[in-house]
Amino acid sequence: MKHQEFANIAIELRDVMLSIGREFFGNEEDAKDVAQEGLLTLCKYMEQLDVDKNHRPLAIRVAKHCCIDMVRKRKKQIPMVRNYIAIMLRRT
């Protein structure tokens, strides 16, 4: 698939990914992050995608994985924030 062909389907796929993100997180900002990360992921594999195939199922799968990845990243950040707060409280 070439860049222009990907750009043509990216609009539709973005809407699908936004919908998945909204359902998963319940807010627009996280949904936009899911769509952005998902499209970046698909863009990396653009040349391997077949122009004639339906890419909606792939976009759904990629969006779900992006949601899970975002949750995992947040879980890792929470202990770091707690540690930072504890350190700052000890200094005062």
PyMOL Python script that loads the backbone (N, CA, C, O; Angstrom):
from pymol import cmd

cmd.read_pdbstr("""\
ATOM      1  N   MET A   1       0.853  -1.175   0.000  1.00  0.00           N
ATOM      2  CA  MET A   1       0.000   0.000   0.000  1.00  0.00           C
ATOM      3  C   MET A   1       0.895   1.234   0.000  1.00  0.00           C
ATOM      4  O   MET A   1       1.901   1.293   0.708  1.00  0.00           O
ATOM      5  N   LYS A   2       0.514   2.205  -0.799  1.00  0.00           N
ATOM      6  CA  LYS A   2       1.278   3.446  -0.900  1.00  0.00           C
ATOM      7  C   LYS A   2       0.725   4.486   0.073  1.00  0.00           C
ATOM      8  O   LYS A   2      -0.347   4.307   0.651  1.00  0.00           O
ATOM      9  N   HIS A   3       1.473   5.569   0.241  1.00  0.00           N
ATOM     10  CA  HIS A   3       1.097   6.608   1.202  1.00  0.00           C
ATOM     11  C   HIS A   3      -0.285   7.179   0.926  1.00  0.00           C
ATOM     12  O   HIS A   3      -1.076   7.350   1.853  1.00  0.00           O
ATOM     13  N   GLN A   4      -0.589   7.476  -0.324  1.00  0.00           N
ATOM     14  CA  GLN A   4      -1.880   8.071  -0.641  1.00  0.00           C
ATOM     15  C   GLN A   4      -3.025   7.096  -0.368  1.00  0.00           C
ATOM     16  O   GLN A   4      -4.087   7.500   0.104  1.00  0.00           O
ATOM     17  N   GLU A   5      -2.812   5.836  -0.657  1.00  0.00           N
ATOM     18  CA  GLU A   5      -3.841   4.825  -0.386  1.00  0.00           C
ATOM     19  C   GLU A   5      -4.075   4.697   1.122  1.00  0.00           C
ATOM     20  O   GLU A   5      -5.211   4.555   1.574  1.00  0.00           O
ATOM     21  N   PHE A   6      -2.989   4.748   1.886  1.00  0.00           N
ATOM     22  CA  PHE A   6      -3.131   4.688   3.341  1.00  0.00           C
ATOM     23  C   PHE A   6      -3.857   5.928   3.851  1.00  0.00           C
ATOM     24  O   PHE A   6      -4.716   5.828   4.727  1.00  0.00           O
ATOM     25  N   ALA A   7      -3.524   7.074   3.320  1.00  0.00           N
ATOM     26  CA  ALA A   7      -4.180   8.322   3.743  1.00  0.00           C
ATOM     27  C   ALA A   7      -5.685   8.254   3.481  1.00  0.00           C
ATOM     28  O   ALA A   7      -6.480   8.779   4.261  1.00  0.00           O
ATOM     29  N   ASN A   8      -6.068   7.613   2.390  1.00  0.00           N
ATOM     30  CA  ASN A   8      -7.492   7.493   2.060  1.00  0.00           C
ATOM     31  C   ASN A   8      -8.247   6.634   3.067  1.00  0.00           C
ATOM     32  O   ASN A   8      -9.371   6.968   3.440  1.00  0.00           O
ATOM     33  N   ILE A   9      -7.649   5.534   3.512  1.00  0.00           N
ATOM     34  CA  ILE A   9      -8.353   4.673   4.469  1.00  0.00           C
ATOM     35  C   ILE A   9      -8.130   5.116   5.914  1.00  0.00           C
ATOM     36  O   ILE A   9      -8.880   4.711   6.802  1.00  0.00           O
ATOM     37  N   ALA A  10      -7.124   5.932   6.159  1.00  0.00           N
ATOM     38  CA  ALA A  10      -6.797   6.353   7.530  1.00  0.00           C
ATOM     39  C   ALA A  10      -7.943   7.132   8.166  1.00  0.00           C
ATOM     40  O   ALA A  10      -8.148   7.040   9.376  1.00  0.00           O
ATOM     41  N   ILE A  11      -8.678   7.882   7.391  1.00  0.00           N
ATOM     42  CA  ILE A  11      -9.798   8.667   7.935  1.00  0.00           C
ATOM     43  C   ILE A  11     -10.856   7.742   8.516  1.00  0.00           C
ATOM     44  O   ILE A  11     -11.350   7.964   9.621  1.00  0.00           O
ATOM     45  N   GLU A  12     -11.198   6.705   7.762  1.00  0.00           N
ATOM     46  CA  GLU A  12     -12.189   5.738   8.237  1.00  0.00           C
ATOM     47  C   GLU A  12     -11.660   4.955   9.444  1.00  0.00           C
ATOM     48  O   GLU A  12     -12.375   4.738  10.422  1.00  0.00           O
ATOM     49  N   LEU A  13     -10.403   4.542   9.355  1.00  0.00           N
ATOM     50  CA  LEU A  13      -9.815   3.761  10.440  1.00  0.00           C
ATOM     51  C   LEU A  13      -9.691   4.593  11.713  1.00  0.00           C
ATOM     52  O   LEU A  13      -9.834   4.068  12.817  1.00  0.00           O
ATOM     53  N   ARG A  14      -9.429   5.875  11.562  1.00  0.00           N
ATOM     54  CA  ARG A  14      -9.334   6.763  12.732  1.00  0.00           C
ATOM     55  C   ARG A  14     -10.665   6.805  13.472  1.00  0.00           C
ATOM     56  O   ARG A  14     -10.700   6.770  14.702  1.00  0.00           O
ATOM     57  N   ASP A  15     -11.759   6.879  12.720  1.00  0.00           N
ATOM     58  CA  ASP A  15     -13.083   6.898  13.340  1.00  0.00           C
ATOM     59  C   ASP A  15     -13.353   5.606  14.110  1.00  0.00           C
ATOM     60  O   ASP A  15     -13.920   5.632  15.202  1.00  0.00           O
ATOM     61  N   VAL A  16     -12.945   4.487  13.538  1.00  0.00           N
ATOM     62  CA  VAL A  16     -13.115   3.192  14.205  1.00  0.00           C
ATOM     63  C   VAL A  16     -12.309   3.167  15.497  1.00  0.00           C
ATOM     64  O   VAL A  16     -12.806   2.730  16.535  1.00  0.00           O
ATOM     65  N   MET A  17     -11.069   3.634  15.435  1.00  0.00           N
ATOM     66  CA  MET A  17     -10.196   3.630  16.606  1.00  0.00           C
ATOM     67  C   MET A  17     -10.679   4.612  17.674  1.00  0.00           C
ATOM     68  O   MET A  17     -10.582   4.329  18.869  1.00  0.00           O
ATOM     69  N   LEU A  18     -11.192   5.752  17.249  1.00  0.00           N
ATOM     70  CA  LEU A  18     -11.774   6.699  18.207  1.00  0.00           C
ATOM     71  C   LEU A  18     -12.940   6.061  18.960  1.00  0.00           C
ATOM     72  O   LEU A  18     -13.076   6.230  20.171  1.00  0.00           O
ATOM     73  N   SER A  19     -13.761   5.344  18.245  1.00  0.00           N
ATOM     74  CA  SER A  19     -14.909   4.679  18.855  1.00  0.00           C
ATOM     75  C   SER A  19     -14.467   3.651  19.901  1.00  0.00           C
ATOM     76  O   SER A  19     -15.037   3.579  20.990  1.00  0.00           O
ATOM     77  N   ILE A  20     -13.457   2.868  19.563  1.00  0.00           N
ATOM     78  CA  ILE A  20     -12.928   1.881  20.512  1.00  0.00           C
ATOM     79  C   ILE A  20     -12.370   2.594  21.745  1.00  0.00           C
ATOM     80  O   ILE A  20     -12.631   2.176  22.873  1.00  0.00           O
ATOM     81  N   GLY A  21     -11.614   3.654  21.538  1.00  0.00           N
ATOM     82  CA  GLY A  21     -11.049   4.410  22.651  1.00  0.00           C
ATOM     83  C   GLY A  21     -12.109   5.025  23.545  1.00  0.00           C
ATOM     84  O   GLY A  21     -11.964   5.028  24.767  1.00  0.00           O
ATOM     85  N   ARG A  22     -13.177   5.548  22.947  1.00  0.00           N
ATOM     86  CA  ARG A  22     -14.274   6.130  23.738  1.00  0.00           C
ATOM     87  C   ARG A  22     -14.956   5.062  24.582  1.00  0.00           C
ATOM     88  O   ARG A  22     -15.250   5.281  25.757  1.00  0.00           O
ATOM     89  N   GLU A  23     -15.205   3.903  23.973  1.00  0.00           N
ATOM     90  CA  GLU A  23     -15.851   2.812  24.706  1.00  0.00           C
ATOM     91  C   GLU A  23     -14.973   2.348  25.868  1.00  0.00           C
ATOM     92  O   GLU A  23     -15.475   2.071  26.957  1.00  0.00           O
ATOM     93  N   PHE A  24     -13.684   2.267  25.638  1.00  0.00           N
ATOM     94  CA  PHE A  24     -12.766   1.728  26.638  1.00  0.00           C
ATOM     95  C   PHE A  24     -12.532   2.714  27.776  1.00  0.00           C
ATOM     96  O   PHE A  24     -12.620   2.345  28.947  1.00  0.00           O
ATOM     97  N   PHE A  25     -12.233   3.967  27.435  1.00  0.00           N
ATOM     98  CA  PHE A  25     -11.852   4.946  28.452  1.00  0.00           C
ATOM     99  C   PHE A  25     -12.981   5.889  28.865  1.00  0.00           C
ATOM    100  O   PHE A  25     -12.975   6.413  29.979  1.00  0.00           O
ATOM    101  N   GLY A  26     -13.935   6.104  27.985  1.00  0.00           N
ATOM    102  CA  GLY A  26     -15.059   6.975  28.322  1.00  0.00           C
ATOM    103  C   GLY A  26     -14.776   8.459  28.204  1.00  0.00           C
ATOM    104  O   GLY A  26     -15.555   9.275  28.696  1.00  0.00           O
ATOM    105  N   ASN A  27     -13.669   8.827  27.556  1.00  0.00           N
ATOM    106  CA  ASN A  27     -13.417  10.250  27.348  1.00  0.00           C
ATOM    107  C   ASN A  27     -12.717  10.474  26.010  1.00  0.00           C
ATOM    108  O   ASN A  27     -12.099   9.571  25.447  1.00  0.00           O
ATOM    109  N   GLU A  28     -12.834  11.683  25.532  1.00  0.00           N
ATOM    110  CA  GLU A  28     -12.366  12.033  24.189  1.00  0.00           C
ATOM    111  C   GLU A  28     -10.841  12.110  24.090  1.00  0.00           C
ATOM    112  O   GLU A  28     -10.264  11.696  23.085  1.00  0.00           O
ATOM    113  N   GLU A  29     -10.198  12.630  25.113  1.00  0.00           N
ATOM    114  CA  GLU A  29      -8.738  12.798  25.059  1.00  0.00           C
ATOM    115  C   GLU A  29      -8.023  11.454  24.933  1.00  0.00           C
ATOM    116  O   GLU A  29      -7.129  11.297  24.101  1.00  0.00           O
ATOM    117  N   ASP A  30      -8.415  10.497  25.751  1.00  0.00           N
ATOM    118  CA  ASP A  30      -7.794   9.179  25.659  1.00  0.00           C
ATOM    119  C   ASP A  30      -8.152   8.497  24.337  1.00  0.00           C
ATOM    120  O   ASP A  30      -7.332   7.782  23.762  1.00  0.00           O
ATOM    121  N   ALA A  31      -9.365   8.717  23.864  1.00  0.00           N
ATOM    122  CA  ALA A  31      -9.775   8.138  22.584  1.00  0.00           C
ATOM    123  C   ALA A  31      -8.900   8.680  21.450  1.00  0.00           C
ATOM    124  O   ALA A  31      -8.520   7.935  20.547  1.00  0.00           O
ATOM    125  N   LYS A  32      -8.587   9.962  21.499  1.00  0.00           N
ATOM    126  CA  LYS A  32      -7.707  10.551  20.485  1.00  0.00           C
ATOM    127  C   LYS A  32      -6.299   9.962  20.562  1.00  0.00           C
ATOM    128  O   LYS A  32      -5.656   9.733  19.538  1.00  0.00           O
ATOM    129  N   ASP A  33      -5.832   9.722  21.777  1.00  0.00           N
ATOM    130  CA  ASP A  33      -4.520   9.092  21.942  1.00  0.00           C
ATOM    131  C   ASP A  33      -4.508   7.677  21.359  1.00  0.00           C
ATOM    132  O   ASP A  33      -3.538   7.268  20.722  1.00  0.00           O
ATOM    133  N   VAL A  34      -5.588   6.944  21.582  1.00  0.00           N
ATOM    134  CA  VAL A  34      -5.703   5.584  21.029  1.00  0.00           C
ATOM    135  C   VAL A  34      -5.660   5.638  19.508  1.00  0.00           C
ATOM    136  O   VAL A  34      -4.940   4.865  18.877  1.00  0.00           O
ATOM    137  N   ALA A  35      -6.428   6.546  18.922  1.00  0.00           N
ATOM    138  CA  ALA A  35      -6.462   6.662  17.463  1.00  0.00           C
ATOM    139  C   ALA A  35      -5.095   7.052  16.907  1.00  0.00           C
ATOM    140  O   ALA A  35      -4.659   6.514  15.889  1.00  0.00           O
ATOM    141  N   GLN A  36      -4.431   7.972  17.566  1.00  0.00           N
ATOM    142  CA  GLN A  36      -3.120   8.418  17.096  1.00  0.00           C
ATOM    143  C   GLN A  36      -2.098   7.286  17.171  1.00  0.00           C
ATOM    144  O   GLN A  36      -1.381   7.030  16.203  1.00  0.00           O
ATOM    145  N   GLU A  37      -2.030   6.615  18.304  1.00  0.00           N
ATOM    146  CA  GLU A  37      -1.083   5.508  18.462  1.00  0.00           C
ATOM    147  C   GLU A  37      -1.407   4.372  17.496  1.00  0.00           C
ATOM    148  O   GLU A  37      -0.507   3.757  16.923  1.00  0.00           O
ATOM    149  N   GLY A  38      -2.689   4.103  17.322  1.00  0.00           N
ATOM    150  CA  GLY A  38      -3.106   3.033  16.417  1.00  0.00           C
ATOM    151  C   GLY A  38      -2.739   3.317  14.972  1.00  0.00           C
ATOM    152  O   GLY A  38      -2.265   2.431  14.261  1.00  0.00           O
ATOM    153  N   LEU A  39      -2.956   4.536  14.540  1.00  0.00           N
ATOM    154  CA  LEU A  39      -2.601   4.890  13.162  1.00  0.00           C
ATOM    155  C   LEU A  39      -1.094   4.876  12.951  1.00  0.00           C
ATOM    156  O   LEU A  39      -0.616   4.495  11.882  1.00  0.00           O
ATOM    157  N   LEU A  40      -0.350   5.288  13.961  1.00  0.00           N
ATOM    158  CA  LEU A  40       1.114   5.208  13.855  1.00  0.00           C
ATOM    159  C   LEU A  40       1.575   3.764  13.716  1.00  0.00           C
ATOM    160  O   LEU A  40       2.476   3.458  12.935  1.00  0.00           O
ATOM    161  N   THR A  41       0.949   2.891  14.474  1.00  0.00           N
ATOM    162  CA  THR A  41       1.285   1.471  14.388  1.00  0.00           C
ATOM    163  C   THR A  41       0.978   0.928  13.003  1.00  0.00           C
ATOM    164  O   THR A  41       1.803   0.238  12.406  1.00  0.00           O
ATOM    165  N   LEU A  42      -0.205   1.238  12.493  1.00  0.00           N
ATOM    166  CA  LEU A  42      -0.572   0.764  11.152  1.00  0.00           C
ATOM    167  C   LEU A  42       0.330   1.367  10.085  1.00  0.00           C
ATOM    168  O   LEU A  42       0.661   0.711   9.097  1.00  0.00           O
ATOM    169  N   CYS A  43       0.722   2.611  10.289  1.00  0.00           N
ATOM    170  CA  CYS A  43       1.582   3.288   9.316  1.00  0.00           C
ATOM    171  C   CYS A  43       2.929   2.575   9.184  1.00  0.00           C
ATOM    172  O   CYS A  43       3.502   2.520   8.096  1.00  0.00           O
ATOM    173  N   LYS A  44       3.426   2.035  10.289  1.00  0.00           N
ATOM    174  CA  LYS A  44       4.697   1.309  10.258  1.00  0.00           C
ATOM    175  C   LYS A  44       4.633   0.096   9.340  1.00  0.00           C
ATOM    176  O   LYS A  44       5.633  -0.299   8.740  1.00  0.00           O
ATOM    177  N   TYR A  45       3.437  -0.492   9.240  1.00  0.00           N
ATOM    178  CA  TYR A  45       3.257  -1.703   8.434  1.00  0.00           C
ATOM    179  C   TYR A  45       2.511  -1.422   7.129  1.00  0.00           C
ATOM    180  O   TYR A  45       1.994  -2.339   6.489  1.00  0.00           O
ATOM    181  N   MET A  46       2.461  -0.165   6.747  1.00  0.00           N
ATOM    182  CA  MET A  46       1.691   0.268   5.592  1.00  0.00           C
ATOM    183  C   MET A  46       2.033  -0.521   4.329  1.00  0.00           C
ATOM    184  O   MET A  46       1.134  -0.930   3.595  1.00  0.00           O
ATOM    185  N   GLU A  47       3.296  -0.733   4.076  1.00  0.00           N
ATOM    186  CA  GLU A  47       3.705  -1.396   2.841  1.00  0.00           C
ATOM    187  C   GLU A  47       3.299  -2.863   2.814  1.00  0.00           C
ATOM    188  O   GLU A  47       3.222  -3.463   1.742  1.00  0.00           O
ATOM    189  N   GLN A  48       3.037  -3.448   3.981  1.00  0.00           N
ATOM    190  CA  GLN A  48       2.621  -4.842   4.050  1.00  0.00           C
ATOM    191  C   GLN A  48       1.110  -5.014   3.936  1.00  0.00           C
ATOM    192  O   GLN A  48       0.625  -6.129   3.744  1.00  0.00           O
ATOM    193  N   LEU A  49       0.365  -3.914   4.052  1.00  0.00           N
ATOM    194  CA  LEU A  49      -1.091  -3.983   3.983  1.00  0.00           C
ATOM    195  C   LEU A  49      -1.556  -4.118   2.539  1.00  0.00           C
ATOM    196  O   LEU A  49      -1.012  -3.486   1.633  1.00  0.00           O
ATOM    197  N   ASP A  50      -2.566  -4.947   2.346  1.00  0.00           N
ATOM    198  CA  ASP A  50      -3.136  -5.166   1.023  1.00  0.00           C
ATOM    199  C   ASP A  50      -4.228  -4.127   0.766  1.00  0.00           C
ATOM    200  O   ASP A  50      -5.119  -3.937   1.594  1.00  0.00           O
ATOM    201  N   VAL A  51      -4.155  -3.469  -0.364  1.00  0.00           N
ATOM    202  CA  VAL A  51      -5.098  -2.401  -0.703  1.00  0.00           C
ATOM    203  C   VAL A  51      -6.532  -2.916  -0.769  1.00  0.00           C
ATOM    204  O   VAL A  51      -7.462  -2.207  -0.383  1.00  0.00           O
ATOM    205  N   ASP A  52      -6.717  -4.123  -1.246  1.00  0.00           N
ATOM    206  CA  ASP A  52      -8.059  -4.656  -1.494  1.00  0.00           C
ATOM    207  C   ASP A  52      -8.722  -5.283  -0.275  1.00  0.00           C
ATOM    208  O   ASP A  52      -9.887  -5.673  -0.351  1.00  0.00           O
ATOM    209  N   LYS A  53      -8.022  -5.390   0.835  1.00  0.00           N
ATOM    210  CA  LYS A  53      -8.588  -6.017   2.028  1.00  0.00           C
ATOM    211  C   LYS A  53      -9.361  -5.012   2.866  1.00  0.00           C
ATOM    212  O   LYS A  53      -9.161  -3.801   2.765  1.00  0.00           O
ATOM    213  N   ASN A  54     -10.251  -5.548   3.698  1.00  0.00           N
ATOM    214  CA  ASN A  54     -10.970  -4.743   4.677  1.00  0.00           C
ATOM    215  C   ASN A  54     -10.057  -4.583   5.890  1.00  0.00           C
ATOM    216  O   ASN A  54      -9.686  -5.573   6.522  1.00  0.00           O
ATOM    217  N   HIS A  55      -9.698  -3.358   6.213  1.00  0.00           N
ATOM    218  CA  HIS A  55      -8.754  -3.098   7.296  1.00  0.00           C
ATOM    219  C   HIS A  55      -9.426  -2.784   8.617  1.00  0.00           C
ATOM    220  O   HIS A  55      -8.744  -2.584   9.623  1.00  0.00           O
ATOM    221  N   ARG A  56     -10.741  -2.738   8.635  1.00  0.00           N
ATOM    222  CA  ARG A  56     -11.492  -2.430   9.856  1.00  0.00           C
ATOM    223  C   ARG A  56     -11.193  -3.419  10.997  1.00  0.00           C
ATOM    224  O   ARG A  56     -10.926  -2.981  12.116  1.00  0.00           O
ATOM    225  N   PRO A  57     -11.229  -4.744  10.748  1.00  0.00           N
ATOM    226  CA  PRO A  57     -10.916  -5.673  11.848  1.00  0.00           C
ATOM    227  C   PRO A  57      -9.503  -5.482  12.407  1.00  0.00           C
ATOM    228  O   PRO A  57      -9.290  -5.595  13.614  1.00  0.00           O
ATOM    229  N   LEU A  58      -8.559  -5.197  11.544  1.00  0.00           N
ATOM    230  CA  LEU A  58      -7.192  -4.949  11.990  1.00  0.00           C
ATOM    231  C   LEU A  58      -7.132  -3.674  12.835  1.00  0.00           C
ATOM    232  O   LEU A  58      -6.454  -3.637  13.862  1.00  0.00           O
ATOM    233  N   ALA A  59      -7.834  -2.642  12.404  1.00  0.00           N
ATOM    234  CA  ALA A  59      -7.860  -1.379  13.148  1.00  0.00           C
ATOM    235  C   ALA A  59      -8.472  -1.578  14.530  1.00  0.00           C
ATOM    236  O   ALA A  59      -8.008  -0.981  15.502  1.00  0.00           O
ATOM    237  N   ILE A  60      -9.504  -2.407  14.630  1.00  0.00           N
ATOM    238  CA  ILE A  60     -10.132  -2.690  15.920  1.00  0.00           C
ATOM    239  C   ILE A  60      -9.144  -3.396  16.836  1.00  0.00           C
ATOM    240  O   ILE A  60      -9.010  -3.043  18.008  1.00  0.00           O
ATOM    241  N   ARG A  61      -8.461  -4.385  16.302  1.00  0.00           N
ATOM    242  CA  ARG A  61      -7.492  -5.137  17.104  1.00  0.00           C
ATOM    243  C   ARG A  61      -6.353  -4.227  17.576  1.00  0.00           C
ATOM    244  O   ARG A  61      -5.963  -4.269  18.743  1.00  0.00           O
ATOM    245  N   VAL A  62      -5.827  -3.413  16.673  1.00  0.00           N
ATOM    246  CA  VAL A  62      -4.732  -2.508  17.026  1.00  0.00           C
ATOM    247  C   VAL A  62      -5.199  -1.510  18.086  1.00  0.00           C
ATOM    248  O   VAL A  62      -4.462  -1.228  19.031  1.00  0.00           O
ATOM    249  N   ALA A  63      -6.406  -0.976  17.941  1.00  0.00           N
ATOM    250  CA  ALA A  63      -6.929  -0.005  18.908  1.00  0.00           C
ATOM    251  C   ALA A  63      -7.087  -0.639  20.287  1.00  0.00           C
ATOM    252  O   ALA A  63      -6.767  -0.011  21.296  1.00  0.00           O
ATOM    253  N   LYS A  64      -7.575  -1.874  20.340  1.00  0.00           N
ATOM    254  CA  LYS A  64      -7.725  -2.550  21.632  1.00  0.00           C
ATOM    255  C   LYS A  64      -6.369  -2.752  22.296  1.00  0.00           C
ATOM    256  O   LYS A  64      -6.233  -2.566  23.506  1.00  0.00           O
ATOM    257  N   HIS A  65      -5.382  -3.127  21.520  1.00  0.00           N
ATOM    258  CA  HIS A  65      -4.038  -3.299  22.069  1.00  0.00           C
ATOM    259  C   HIS A  65      -3.465  -1.966  22.559  1.00  0.00           C
ATOM    260  O   HIS A  65      -2.766  -1.921  23.572  1.00  0.00           O
ATOM    261  N   CYS A  66      -3.761  -0.891  21.842  1.00  0.00           N
ATOM    262  CA  CYS A  66      -3.308   0.436  22.280  1.00  0.00           C
ATOM    263  C   CYS A  66      -3.949   0.807  23.620  1.00  0.00           C
ATOM    264  O   CYS A  66      -3.285   1.371  24.491  1.00  0.00           O
ATOM    265  N   CYS A  67      -5.231   0.494  23.785  1.00  0.00           N
ATOM    266  CA  CYS A  67      -5.915   0.760  25.053  1.00  0.00           C
ATOM    267  C   CYS A  67      -5.238   0.007  26.199  1.00  0.00           C
ATOM    268  O   CYS A  67      -4.978   0.572  27.261  1.00  0.00           O
ATOM    269  N   ILE A  68      -4.962  -1.260  25.968  1.00  0.00           N
ATOM    270  CA  ILE A  68      -4.315  -2.078  27.000  1.00  0.00           C
ATOM    271  C   ILE A  68      -2.926  -1.531  27.325  1.00  0.00           C
ATOM    272  O   ILE A  68      -2.537  -1.462  28.491  1.00  0.00           O
ATOM    273  N   ASP A  69      -2.188  -1.146  26.294  1.00  0.00           N
ATOM    274  CA  ASP A  69      -0.852  -0.583  26.516  1.00  0.00           C
ATOM    275  C   ASP A  69      -0.923   0.704  27.335  1.00  0.00           C
ATOM    276  O   ASP A  69      -0.083   0.936  28.205  1.00  0.00           O
ATOM    277  N   MET A  70      -1.917   1.533  27.059  1.00  0.00           N
ATOM    278  CA  MET A  70      -2.054   2.784  27.807  1.00  0.00           C
ATOM    279  C   MET A  70      -2.345   2.511  29.279  1.00  0.00           C
ATOM    280  O   MET A  70      -1.801   3.185  30.154  1.00  0.00           O
ATOM    281  N   VAL A  71      -3.190   1.537  29.555  1.00  0.00           N
ATOM    282  CA  VAL A  71      -3.497   1.180  30.943  1.00  0.00           C
ATOM    283  C   VAL A  71      -2.243   0.665  31.637  1.00  0.00           C
ATOM    284  O   VAL A  71      -1.979   1.032  32.782  1.00  0.00           O
ATOM    285  N   ARG A  72      -1.475  -0.172  30.968  1.00  0.00           N
ATOM    286  CA  ARG A  72      -0.236  -0.703  31.555  1.00  0.00           C
ATOM    287  C   ARG A  72       0.753   0.411  31.875  1.00  0.00           C
ATOM    288  O   ARG A  72       1.393   0.398  32.926  1.00  0.00           O
ATOM    289  N   LYS A  73       0.874   1.369  30.969  1.00  0.00           N
ATOM    290  CA  LYS A  73       1.790   2.489  31.203  1.00  0.00           C
ATOM    291  C   LYS A  73       1.356   3.307  32.413  1.00  0.00           C
ATOM    292  O   LYS A  73       2.187   3.759  33.201  1.00  0.00           O
ATOM    293  N   ARG A  74       0.064   3.491  32.548  1.00  0.00           N
ATOM    294  CA  ARG A  74      -0.443   4.269  33.687  1.00  0.00           C
ATOM    295  C   ARG A  74      -0.200   3.546  35.000  1.00  0.00           C
ATOM    296  O   ARG A  74       0.124   4.176  36.007  1.00  0.00           O
ATOM    297  N   LYS A  75      -0.352   2.237  34.997  1.00  0.00           N
ATOM    298  CA  LYS A  75      -0.103   1.466  36.220  1.00  0.00           C
ATOM    299  C   LYS A  75       1.354   1.591  36.636  1.00  0.00           C
ATOM    300  O   LYS A  75       1.651   1.628  37.831  1.00  0.00           O
ATOM    301  N   LYS A  76       2.262   1.658  35.681  1.00  0.00           N
ATOM    302  CA  LYS A  76       3.678   1.821  35.998  1.00  0.00           C
ATOM    303  C   LYS A  76       3.960   3.218  36.536  1.00  0.00           C
ATOM    304  O   LYS A  76       4.841   3.392  37.379  1.00  0.00           O
ATOM    305  N   GLN A  77       3.222   4.210  36.057  1.00  0.00           N
ATOM    306  CA  GLN A  77       3.470   5.587  36.460  1.00  0.00           C
ATOM    307  C   GLN A  77       2.970   5.880  37.870  1.00  0.00           C
ATOM    308  O   GLN A  77       3.548   6.720  38.560  1.00  0.00           O
ATOM    309  N   ILE A  78       1.929   5.220  38.305  1.00  0.00           N
ATOM    310  CA  ILE A  78       1.345   5.495  39.620  1.00  0.00           C
ATOM    311  C   ILE A  78       2.353   5.255  40.738  1.00  0.00           C
ATOM    312  O   ILE A  78       2.501   6.124  41.598  1.00  0.00           O
ATOM    313  N   PRO A  79       3.060   4.111  40.771  1.00  0.00           N
ATOM    314  CA  PRO A  79       4.069   3.949  41.832  1.00  0.00           C
ATOM    315  C   PRO A  79       5.169   5.008  41.771  1.00  0.00           C
ATOM    316  O   PRO A  79       5.665   5.440  42.811  1.00  0.00           O
ATOM    317  N   MET A  80       5.550   5.425  40.582  1.00  0.00           N
ATOM    318  CA  MET A  80       6.582   6.449  40.462  1.00  0.00           C
ATOM    319  C   MET A  80       6.103   7.761  41.050  1.00  0.00           C
ATOM    320  O   MET A  80       6.872   8.455  41.714  1.00  0.00           O
ATOM    321  N   VAL A  81       4.858   8.113  40.821  1.00  0.00           N
ATOM    322  CA  VAL A  81       4.298   9.354  41.361  1.00  0.00           C
ATOM    323  C   VAL A  81       4.221   9.259  42.876  1.00  0.00           C
ATOM    324  O   VAL A  81       4.557  10.212  43.579  1.00  0.00           O
ATOM    325  N   ARG A  82       3.782   8.120  43.379  1.00  0.00           N
ATOM    326  CA  ARG A  82       3.699   7.943  44.833  1.00  0.00           C
ATOM    327  C   ARG A  82       5.085   8.061  45.476  1.00  0.00           C
ATOM    328  O   ARG A  82       5.240   8.692  46.522  1.00  0.00           O
ATOM    329  N   ASN A  83       6.079   7.455  44.846  1.00  0.00           N
ATOM    330  CA  ASN A  83       7.451   7.550  45.370  1.00  0.00           C
ATOM    331  C   ASN A  83       7.938   8.988  45.345  1.00  0.00           C
ATOM    332  O   ASN A  83       8.576   9.440  46.295  1.00  0.00           O
ATOM    333  N   TYR A  84       7.650   9.708  44.281  1.00  0.00           N
ATOM    334  CA  TYR A  84       8.061  11.100  44.171  1.00  0.00           C
ATOM    335  C   TYR A  84       7.408  11.945  45.267  1.00  0.00           C
ATOM    336  O   TYR A  84       8.061  12.781  45.891  1.00  0.00           O
ATOM    337  N   ILE A  85       6.127  11.718  45.490  1.00  0.00           N
ATOM    338  CA  ILE A  85       5.415  12.472  46.526  1.00  0.00           C
ATOM    339  C   ILE A  85       6.002  12.160  47.900  1.00  0.00           C
ATOM    340  O   ILE A  85       6.197  13.060  48.717  1.00  0.00           O
ATOM    341  N   ALA A  86       6.281  10.883  48.148  1.00  0.00           N
ATOM    342  CA  ALA A  86       6.860  10.498  49.438  1.00  0.00           C
ATOM    343  C   ALA A  86       8.216  11.159  49.647  1.00  0.00           C
ATOM    344  O   ALA A  86       8.512  11.620  50.750  1.00  0.00           O
ATOM    345  N   ILE A  87       9.028  11.212  48.628  1.00  0.00           N
ATOM    346  CA  ILE A  87      10.350  11.850  48.725  1.00  0.00           C
ATOM    347  C   ILE A  87      10.200  13.340  48.994  1.00  0.00           C
ATOM    348  O   ILE A  87      10.904  13.904  49.832  1.00  0.00           O
ATOM    349  N   MET A  88       9.277  13.970  48.274  1.00  0.00           N
ATOM    350  CA  MET A  88       9.078  15.403  48.457  1.00  0.00           C
ATOM    351  C   MET A  88       8.545  15.715  49.847  1.00  0.00           C
ATOM    352  O   MET A  88       8.917  16.734  50.428  1.00  0.00           O
ATOM    353  N   LEU A  89       7.687  14.865  50.395  1.00  0.00           N
ATOM    354  CA  LEU A  89       7.149  15.094  51.727  1.00  0.00           C
ATOM    355  C   LEU A  89       8.219  14.933  52.791  1.00  0.00           C
ATOM    356  O   LEU A  89       8.191  15.625  53.809  1.00  0.00           O
ATOM    357  N   ARG A  90       9.160  14.031  52.568  1.00  0.00           N
ATOM    358  CA  ARG A  90      10.262  13.846  53.516  1.00  0.00           C
ATOM    359  C   ARG A  90      11.176  15.059  53.567  1.00  0.00           C
ATOM    360  O   ARG A  90      11.780  15.342  54.602  1.00  0.00           O
ATOM    361  N   ARG A  91      11.279  15.770  52.464  1.00  0.00           N
ATOM    362  CA  ARG A  91      12.170  16.940  52.390  1.00  0.00           C
ATOM    363  C   ARG A  91      11.612  18.122  53.171  1.00  0.00           C
ATOM    364  O   ARG A  91      12.367  18.995  53.598  1.00  0.00           O
ATOM    365  N   THR A  92      10.312  18.154  53.359  1.00  0.00           N
ATOM    366  CA  THR A  92       9.731  19.326  54.035  1.00  0.00           C
ATOM    367  C   THR A  92       9.662  19.143  55.519  1.00  0.00           C
ATOM    368  O   THR A  92       9.200  20.035  56.230  1.00  0.00           O
TER     369      THR A  92
END
""", "prot")
cmd.dss("prot")
cmd.show_as("cartoon", "prot")
cmd.util.cbc("prot")
cmd.orient("prot")
